[in-house]
Amino acid sequence: MTDTHKNAFLWVDHEGNPVSCAEKVQILRENDTELRQALQDVFDDGVLMGVSPQAMLQTFQAMLSDLKSPFQGGTQEKES
């Protein structure tokens, strides 16, 4: 993630309010950095093995579409 992107990105809660807890924001940023690196590594591997970049992106998009909230089905979100 570029410094500009990192500083501009705003994590929001389920009501649209910014997450202001510094520790939570730090964890979210660390998770973001780790996930971006893992995705880039997988993407690079796939492309180097002959998979088209578009096919790799479609696979990632399908994975994202399959994500489920741990709070689906309930009306209240868990707070930490």
N, CA, C and O atoms as a printed pandas DataFrame, in Angstrom:
     atom_number atom_name residue_name chain_id  residue_number  x_coord  y_coord  z_coord
0              1         N          MET        A               1    0.856   -1.170    0.000
1              2        CA          MET        A               1    0.000    0.000    0.000
2              3         C          MET        A               1    0.897    1.226    0.000
3              4         O          MET        A               1    1.885    1.272    0.732
4              5         N          THR        A               2    0.568    2.202   -0.800
5              6        CA          THR        A               2    1.345    3.421   -0.809
6              7         C          THR        A               2    1.033    4.225    0.439
7              8         O          THR        A               2   -0.025    4.062    1.048
8              9         N          ASP        A               3    1.966    5.101    0.818
9             10        CA          ASP        A               3    1.730    5.938    1.998
10            11         C          ASP        A               3    0.493    6.806    1.805
11            12         O          ASP        A               3   -0.268    7.022    2.748
12            13         N          THR        A               4    0.288    7.305    0.589
13            14        CA          THR        A               4   -0.884    8.126    0.310
14            15         C          THR        A               4   -2.153    7.329    0.536
15            16         O          THR        A               4   -3.092    7.815    1.166
16            17         N          HIS        A               5   -2.189    6.085    0.017
17            18        CA          HIS        A               5   -3.369    5.242    0.188
18            19         C          HIS        A               5   -3.586    4.908    1.657
19            20         O          HIS        A               5   -4.712    4.972    2.149
20            21         N          LYS        A               6   -2.516    4.551    2.361
21            22        CA          LYS        A               6   -2.627    4.162    3.763
22            23         C          LYS        A               6   -3.190    5.310    4.594
23            24         O          LYS        A               6   -4.063    5.101    5.436
24            25         N          ASN        A               7   -2.692    6.517    4.359
25            26        CA          ASN        A               7   -3.139    7.660    5.134
26            27         C          ASN        A               7   -4.535    8.117    4.742
27            28         O          ASN        A               7   -5.240    8.710    5.558
28            29         N          ALA        A               8   -4.948    7.853    3.506
29            30        CA          ALA        A               8   -6.241    8.319    3.029
30            31         C          ALA        A               8   -7.355    7.328    3.338
31            32         O          ALA        A               8   -8.522    7.714    3.391
32            33         N          PHE        A               9   -7.007    6.028    3.547
33            34        CA          PHE        A               9   -8.025    5.011    3.742
34            35         C          PHE        A               9   -8.673    5.176    5.103
35            36         O          PHE        A               9   -7.986    5.372    6.106
36            37         N          LEU        A              10   -9.983    5.097    5.137
37            38        CA          LEU        A              10  -10.722    5.289    6.375
38            39         C          LEU        A              10  -11.535    4.042    6.668
39            40         O          LEU        A              10  -12.418    3.675    5.892
40            41         N          TRP        A              11  -11.242    3.391    7.781
41            42        CA          TRP        A              11  -12.031    2.240    8.215
42            43         C          TRP        A              11  -13.275    2.782    8.902
43            44         O          TRP        A              11  -13.185    3.666    9.754
44            45         N          VAL        A              12  -14.436    2.251    8.531
45            46        CA          VAL        A              12  -15.684    2.704    9.140
46            47         C          VAL        A              12  -16.407    1.534    9.779
47            48         O          VAL        A              12  -16.239    0.384    9.372
48            49         N          ASP        A              13  -17.222    1.844   10.796
49            50        CA          ASP        A              13  -17.993    0.799   11.465
50            51         C          ASP        A              13  -19.301    0.558   10.714
51            52         O          ASP        A              13  -19.533    1.147    9.658
52            53         N          HIS        A              14  -20.156   -0.311   11.260
53            54        CA          HIS        A              14  -21.402   -0.685   10.577
54            55         C          HIS        A              14  -22.383    0.468   10.457
55            56         O          HIS        A              14  -23.355    0.377    9.708
56            57         N          GLU        A              15  -22.142    1.547   11.181
57            58        CA          GLU        A              15  -23.001    2.735   11.082
58            59         C          GLU        A              15  -22.374    3.818   10.210
59            60         O          GLU        A              15  -22.945    4.895   10.041
60            61         N          GLY        A              16  -21.205    3.529    9.663
61            62        CA          GLY        A              16  -20.540    4.487    8.789
62            63         C          GLY        A              16  -19.629    5.467    9.502
63            64         O          GLY        A              16  -19.093    6.383    8.878
64            65         N          ASN        A              17  -19.446    5.285   10.806
65            66        CA          ASN        A              17  -18.573    6.170   11.574
66            67         C          ASN        A              17  -17.132    5.672   11.513
67            68         O          ASN        A              17  -16.891    4.464   11.496
68            69         N          PRO        A              18  -16.185    6.588   11.479
69            70        CA          PRO        A              18  -14.781    6.175   11.432
70            71         C          PRO        A              18  -14.389    5.370   12.672
71            72         O          PRO        A              18  -14.794    5.696   13.787
72            73         N          VAL        A              19  -13.601    4.321   12.465
73            74        CA          VAL        A              19  -13.034    3.584   13.590
74            75         C          VAL        A              19  -11.906    4.458   14.115
75            76         O          VAL        A              19  -10.944    4.743   13.402
76            77         N          SER        A              20  -12.032    4.878   15.365
77            78        CA          SER        A              20  -11.068    5.841   15.894
78            79         C          SER        A              20  -10.071    5.238   16.874
79            80         O          SER        A              20   -9.091    5.893   17.228
80            81         N          CYS        A              21  -10.293    4.027   17.312
81            82        CA          CYS        A              21   -9.372    3.377   18.240
82            83         C          CYS        A              21   -8.047    3.117   17.522
83            84         O          CYS        A              21   -8.003    2.382   16.536
84            85         N          ALA        A              22   -6.978    3.718   18.018
85            86        CA          ALA        A              22   -5.671    3.612   17.368
86            87         C          ALA        A              22   -5.200    2.161   17.258
87            88         O          ALA        A              22   -4.609    1.781   16.247
88            89         N          GLU        A              23   -5.454    1.356   18.278
89            90        CA          GLU        A              23   -5.028   -0.046   18.240
90            91         C          GLU        A              23   -5.779   -0.819   17.166
91            92         O          GLU        A              23   -5.180   -1.626   16.455
92            93         N          LYS        A              24   -7.090   -0.583   17.038
93            94        CA          LYS        A              24   -7.878   -1.267   16.009
94            95         C          LYS        A              24   -7.424   -0.849   14.624
95            96         O          LYS        A              24   -7.280   -1.686   13.733
96            97         N          VAL        A              25   -7.198    0.437   14.440
97            98        CA          VAL        A              25   -6.757    0.942   13.134
98            99         C          VAL        A              25   -5.395    0.351   12.788
99           100         O          VAL        A              25   -5.157   -0.011   11.635
100          101         N          GLN        A              26   -4.508    0.248   13.757
101          102        CA          GLN        A              26   -3.184   -0.331   13.513
102          103         C          GLN        A              26   -3.305   -1.794   13.079
103          104         O          GLN        A              26   -2.636   -2.217   12.136
104          105         N          ILE        A              27   -4.153   -2.566   13.761
105          106        CA          ILE        A              27   -4.357   -3.970   13.394
106          107         C          ILE        A              27   -4.946   -4.077   11.996
107          108         O          ILE        A              27   -4.518   -4.916   11.203
108          109         N          LEU        A              28   -5.921   -3.236   11.688
109          110        CA          LEU        A              28   -6.528   -3.253   10.357
110          111         C          LEU        A              28   -5.496   -2.924    9.290
111          112         O          LEU        A              28   -5.480   -3.550    8.230
112          113         N          ARG        A              29   -4.639   -1.956    9.554
113          114        CA          ARG        A              29   -3.587   -1.595    8.591
114          115         C          ARG        A              29   -2.600   -2.736    8.405
115          116         O          ARG        A              29   -2.184   -3.025    7.283
116          117         N          GLU        A              30   -2.219   -3.393    9.514
117          118        CA          GLU        A              30   -1.296   -4.521    9.412
118          119         C          GLU        A              30   -1.928   -5.664    8.614
119          120         O          GLU        A              30   -1.272   -6.273    7.769
120          121         N          ASN        A              31   -3.206   -5.952    8.887
121          122        CA          ASN        A              31   -3.911   -6.996    8.137
122          123         C          ASN        A              31   -3.967   -6.649    6.655
123          124         O          ASN        A              31   -3.762   -7.509    5.799
124          125         N          ASP        A              32   -4.244   -5.385    6.360
125          126        CA          ASP        A              32   -4.315   -4.922    4.976
126          127         C          ASP        A              32   -2.983   -5.136    4.274
127          128         O          ASP        A              32   -2.943   -5.637    3.151
128          129         N          THR        A              33   -1.900   -4.760    4.927
129          130        CA          THR        A              33   -0.564   -4.904    4.341
130          131         C          THR        A              33   -0.243   -6.369    4.076
131          132         O          THR        A              33    0.247   -6.716    3.002
132          133         N          GLU        A              34   -0.521   -7.237    5.066
133          134        CA          GLU        A              34   -0.241   -8.668    4.908
134          135         C          GLU        A              34   -1.076   -9.282    3.795
135          136         O          GLU        A              34   -0.566  -10.073    3.001
136          137         N          LEU        A              35   -2.351   -8.927    3.730
137          138        CA          LEU        A              35   -3.222   -9.486    2.706
138          139         C          LEU        A              35   -2.807   -9.024    1.318
139          140         O          LEU        A              35   -2.782   -9.820    0.379
140          141         N          ARG        A              36   -2.485   -7.757    1.183
141          142        CA          ARG        A              36   -2.032   -7.240   -0.113
142          143         C          ARG        A              36   -0.788   -7.973   -0.596
143          144         O          ARG        A              36   -0.676   -8.308   -1.775
144          145         N          GLN        A              37    0.152   -8.222    0.326
145          146        CA          GLN        A              37    1.373   -8.911   -0.064
146          147         C          GLN        A              37    1.078  -10.353   -0.459
147          148         O          GLN        A              37    1.618  -10.849   -1.448
148          149         N          ALA        A              38    0.225  -11.027    0.309
149          150        CA          ALA        A              38   -0.131  -12.409   -0.017
150          151         C          ALA        A              38   -0.834  -12.475   -1.373
151          152         O          ALA        A              38   -0.529  -13.347   -2.186
152          153         N          LEU        A              39   -1.772  -11.559   -1.620
153          154        CA          LEU        A              39   -2.467  -11.539   -2.911
154          155         C          LEU        A              39   -1.503  -11.270   -4.057
155          156         O          LEU        A              39   -1.606  -11.886   -5.118
156          157         N          GLN        A              40   -0.568  -10.350   -3.845
157          158        CA          GLN        A              40    0.406  -10.053   -4.899
158          159         C          GLN        A              40    1.268  -11.266   -5.185
159          160         O          GLN        A              40    1.560  -11.562   -6.344
160          161         N          ASP        A              41    1.681  -11.976   -4.138
161          162        CA          ASP        A              41    2.497  -13.180   -4.324
162          163         C          ASP        A              41    1.735  -14.248   -5.103
163          164         O          ASP        A              41    2.284  -14.853   -6.024
164          165         N          VAL        A              42    0.478  -14.481   -4.742
165          166        CA          VAL        A              42   -0.337  -15.488   -5.427
166          167         C          VAL        A              42   -0.574  -15.066   -6.875
167          168         O          VAL        A              42   -0.495  -15.888   -7.788
168          169         N          PHE        A              43   -0.861  -13.795   -7.078
169          170        CA          PHE        A              43   -1.077  -13.266   -8.428
170          171         C          PHE        A              43    0.175  -13.478   -9.282
171          172         O          PHE        A              43    0.094  -13.975  -10.405
172          173         N          ASP        A              44    1.337  -13.094   -8.735
173          174        CA          ASP        A              44    2.595  -13.245   -9.475
174          175         C          ASP        A              44    2.848  -14.709   -9.819
175          176         O          ASP        A              44    3.218  -15.029  -10.948
176          177         N          ASP        A              45    2.648  -15.600   -8.843
177          178        CA          ASP        A              45    2.855  -17.028   -9.095
178          179         C          ASP        A              45    1.966  -17.521  -10.231
179          180         O          ASP        A              45    2.428  -18.222  -11.131
180          181         N          GLY        A              46    0.686  -17.149  -10.181
181          182        CA          GLY        A              46   -0.243  -17.591  -11.214
182          183         C          GLY        A              46    0.148  -17.108  -12.595
183          184         O          GLY        A              46    0.138  -17.871  -13.561
184          185         N          VAL        A              47    0.493  -15.831  -12.679
185          186        CA          VAL        A              47    0.876  -15.261  -13.968
186          187         C          VAL        A              47    2.168  -15.912  -14.470
187          188         O          VAL        A              47    2.288  -16.227  -15.654
188          189         N          LEU        A              48    3.131  -16.113  -13.567
189          190        CA          LEU        A              48    4.382  -16.760  -13.969
190          191         C          LEU        A              48    4.173  -18.202  -14.433
191          192         O          LEU        A              48    4.963  -18.723  -15.220
192          193         N          MET        A              49    3.108  -18.846  -13.946
193          194        CA          MET        A              49    2.803  -20.224  -14.358
194          195         C          MET        A              49    1.890  -20.261  -15.572
195          196         O          MET        A              49    1.446  -21.335  -15.978
196          197         N          GLY        A              50    1.602  -19.099  -16.159
197          198        CA          GLY        A              50    0.859  -19.063  -17.405
198          199         C          GLY        A              50   -0.608  -18.705  -17.304
199          200         O          GLY        A              50   -1.301  -18.675  -18.321
200          201         N          VAL        A              51   -1.104  -18.433  -16.109
201          202        CA          VAL        A              51   -2.503  -18.031  -15.959
202          203         C          VAL        A              51   -2.617  -16.568  -16.378
203          204         O          VAL        A              51   -1.749  -15.757  -16.057
204          205         N          SER        A              52   -3.676  -16.237  -17.085
205          206        CA          SER        A              52   -3.823  -14.844  -17.509
206          207         C          SER        A              52   -4.109  -13.958  -16.296
207          208         O          SER        A              52   -4.764  -14.389  -15.347
208          209         N          PRO        A              53   -3.618  -12.726  -16.332
209          210        CA          PRO        A              53   -3.890  -11.806  -15.227
210          211         C          PRO        A              53   -5.393  -11.616  -14.997
211          212         O          PRO        A              53   -5.834  -11.504  -13.853
212          213         N          GLN        A              54   -6.172  -11.580  -16.064
213          214        CA          GLN        A              54   -7.613  -11.412  -15.935
214          215         C          GLN        A              54   -8.242  -12.591  -15.195
215          216         O          GLN        A              54   -9.140  -12.404  -14.374
216          217         N          ALA        A              55   -7.772  -13.804  -15.487
217          218        CA          ALA        A              55   -8.292  -14.990  -14.806
218          219         C          ALA        A              55   -7.936  -14.958  -13.325
219          220         O          ALA        A              55   -8.746  -15.350  -12.485
220          221         N          MET        A              56   -6.742  -14.498  -12.999
221          222        CA          MET        A              56   -6.353  -14.387  -11.595
222          223         C          MET        A              56   -7.246  -13.382  -10.877
223          224         O          MET        A              56   -7.712  -13.636   -9.766
224          225         N          LEU        A              57   -7.481  -12.245  -11.514
225          226        CA          LEU        A              57   -8.337  -11.228  -10.894
226          227         C          LEU        A              57   -9.767  -11.732  -10.721
227          228         O          LEU        A              57  -10.404  -11.455   -9.705
228          229         N          GLN        A              58  -10.271  -12.469  -11.704
229          230        CA          GLN        A              58  -11.623  -13.032  -11.586
230          231         C          GLN        A              58  -11.701  -14.013  -10.420
231          232         O          GLN        A              58  -12.706  -14.062   -9.711
232          233         N          THR        A              59  -10.642  -14.790  -10.226
233          234        CA          THR        A              59  -10.607  -15.719   -9.099
234          235         C          THR        A              59  -10.647  -14.959   -7.781
235          236         O          THR        A              59  -11.387  -15.332   -6.870
236          237         N          PHE        A              60   -9.859  -13.900   -7.673
237          238        CA          PHE        A              60   -9.857  -13.102   -6.451
238          239         C          PHE        A              60  -11.226  -12.461   -6.214
239          240         O          PHE        A              60  -11.717  -12.434   -5.085
240          241         N          GLN        A              61  -11.834  -11.950   -7.276
241          242        CA          GLN        A              61  -13.156  -11.330   -7.144
242          243         C          GLN        A              61  -14.200  -12.337   -6.694
243          244         O          GLN        A              61  -15.073  -12.010   -5.890
244          245         N          ALA        A              62  -14.116  -13.562   -7.207
245          246        CA          ALA        A              62  -15.038  -14.612   -6.785
246          247         C          ALA        A              62  -14.846  -14.933   -5.307
247          248         O          ALA        A              62  -15.816  -15.139   -4.579
248          249         N          MET        A              63  -13.594  -14.975   -4.870
249          250        CA          MET        A              63  -13.320  -15.230   -3.452
250          251         C          MET        A              63  -13.924  -14.137   -2.581
251          252         O          MET        A              63  -14.531  -14.425   -1.550
252          253         N          LEU        A              64  -13.759  -12.892   -2.992
253          254        CA          LEU        A              64  -14.321  -11.776   -2.223
254          255         C          LEU        A              64  -15.847  -11.844   -2.189
255          256         O          LEU        A              64  -16.464  -11.557   -1.163
256          257         N          SER        A              65  -16.443  -12.221   -3.300
257          258        CA          SER        A              65  -17.904  -12.327   -3.362
258          259         C          SER        A              65  -18.433  -13.421   -2.442
259          260         O          SER        A              65  -19.572  -13.354   -1.982
260          261         N          ASP        A              66  -17.604  -14.430   -2.175
261          262        CA          ASP        A              66  -18.018  -15.544   -1.316
262          263         C          ASP        A              66  -17.858  -15.265    0.172
263          264         O          ASP        A              66  -18.317  -16.059    0.993
264          265         N          LEU        A              67  -17.218  -14.156    0.539
265          266        CA          LEU        A              67  -17.030  -13.855    1.957
266          267         C          LEU        A              67  -18.375  -13.628    2.635
267          268         O          LEU        A              67  -19.272  -12.997    2.074
268          269         N          LYS        A              68  -18.497  -14.148    3.836
269          270        CA          LYS        A              68  -19.719  -13.996    4.628
270          271         C          LYS        A              68  -19.382  -13.278    5.923
271          272         O          LYS        A              68  -18.350  -13.546    6.538
272          273         N          SER        A              69  -20.228  -12.390    6.325
273          274        CA          SER        A              69  -20.048  -11.717    7.597
274          275         C          SER        A              69  -20.307  -12.698    8.730
275          276         O          SER        A              69  -21.245  -13.492    8.650
276          277         N          PRO        A              70  -19.498  -12.662    9.781
277          278        CA          PRO        A              70  -19.766  -13.545   10.915
278          279         C          PRO        A              70  -21.029  -13.129   11.655
279          280         O          PRO        A              70  -21.483  -13.842   12.550
280          281         N          PHE        A              71  -21.597  -11.992   11.297
281          282        CA          PHE        A              71  -22.775  -11.476   11.982
282          283         C          PHE        A              71  -24.053  -11.576   11.160
283          284         O          PHE        A              71  -25.098  -11.087   11.588
284          285         N          GLN        A              72  -23.986  -12.205    9.978
285          286        CA          GLN        A              72  -25.183  -12.336    9.159
286          287         C          GLN        A              72  -26.228  -13.148    9.901
287          288         O          GLN        A              72  -25.913  -14.116   10.593
288          289         N          GLY        A              73  -27.447  -12.746    9.746
289          290        CA          GLY        A              73  -28.534  -13.454   10.397
290          291         C          GLY        A              73  -28.941  -12.807   11.708
291          292         O          GLY        A              73  -30.034  -13.057   12.218
292          293         N          GLY        A              74  -28.069  -11.983   12.251
293          294        CA          GLY        A              74  -28.381  -11.280   13.491
294          295         C          GLY        A              74  -28.563   -9.808   13.216
295          296         O          GLY        A              74  -28.157   -9.306   12.168
296          297         N          THR        A              75  -29.162   -9.132   14.142
297          298        CA          THR        A              75  -29.391   -7.703   13.946
298          299         C          THR        A              75  -28.332   -6.861   14.633
299          300         O          THR        A              75  -28.224   -5.662   14.375
300          301         N          GLN        A              76  -27.541   -7.487   15.515
301          302        CA          GLN        A              76  -26.539   -6.756   16.237
302          303         C          GLN        A              76  -25.169   -7.240   15.839
303          304         O          GLN        A              76  -24.964   -8.436   15.631
304          305         N          GLU        A              77  -24.221   -6.314   15.730
305          306        CA          GLU        A              77  -22.863   -6.690   15.441
306          307         C          GLU        A              77  -22.099   -6.801   16.749
307          308         O          GLU        A              77  -22.358   -6.067   17.702
308          309         N          LYS        A              78  -21.167   -7.716   16.777
309          310        CA          LYS        A              78  -20.332   -7.907   17.942
310          311         C          LYS        A              78  -19.386   -6.737   18.079
311          312         O          LYS        A              78  -18.789   -6.305   17.092
312          313         N          GLU        A              79  -19.237   -6.218   19.278
313          314        CA          GLU        A              79  -18.294   -5.133   19.524
314          315         C          GLU        A              79  -17.110   -5.690   20.279
315          316         O          GLU        A              79  -17.240   -6.596   21.103
316          317         N          SER        A              80  -15.942   -5.122   19.977
317          318        CA          SER        A              80  -14.764   -5.573   20.721
318          319         C          SER        A              80  -14.108   -4.414   21.417
319          320         O          SER        A              80  -13.097   -4.593   22.096
